[in-house]
Amino acid sequence: ILMMLPPLTVEAGHLAMLLAFALAICASFVPIWGWRTNDGRLMDMASPLALTQCLFVAISFLALVYAYVSGDFSLKNVYANSHTDKPLIYKITGTWGNHEGSILLWVLILVLFSASVPIFGRHLPQDLRALVIAVQSWITAAFLAFIIFTSNPFERLDPAPTQGQDLNPILQDLGLAIHPPLL
């Protein structure tokens, strides 16, 4: 089934991360401008922006998981932290068993909480909801900028190696597989 996915999955994940960054920038300023000018339409934009950020970061993270599971060693991150002989659980664990992947997982958790504001916070006043999403989007934008400019998990290797270097043996533990996602 994995081989039936299009080969551009990694590029789609990278693009989704860039789009999430652009949306985080928009969600950082548009709702605040709406609050300052008392424009309800601008404040109402915070909710769809938060939900769309969450969607794009989820796509990005799942694309990275796919790269690990499928053994796409053309990614520097996958090459440095995976191997074809690893069991599936450690291929998946390799996604967040490194700096780049763990930061992307953190951003995914952050945007899940941001998306919970419009989903579960409908009883909140409009201005409070907009400002909460704006502040969370500032944090998201900062982390995404850090990932994009200094720790990009989608950085390619050319030529692509045929085998990875393996996950650090200390990180090959069932606790690593379940601990970060449960946080």
Secondary structure, 3 states (H helix, E strand, C coil): CHHHCCCCHHHHHHHHHHHHHHHHHHHHHHHHHHHHHCCHHHHHCHHHHHHHHHHHHHHHHHHHHHHHHHCCCCEHHHHHHCCCCCCHHHHHHHHHCCHHHHHHHHHHHHHHHHHHHHHHCCCCCHHHHHHHHHHHHHHHHHHHHHHHHHCCCCCECCCCCCCCCCCCHHHCCHHHHHHHHHC
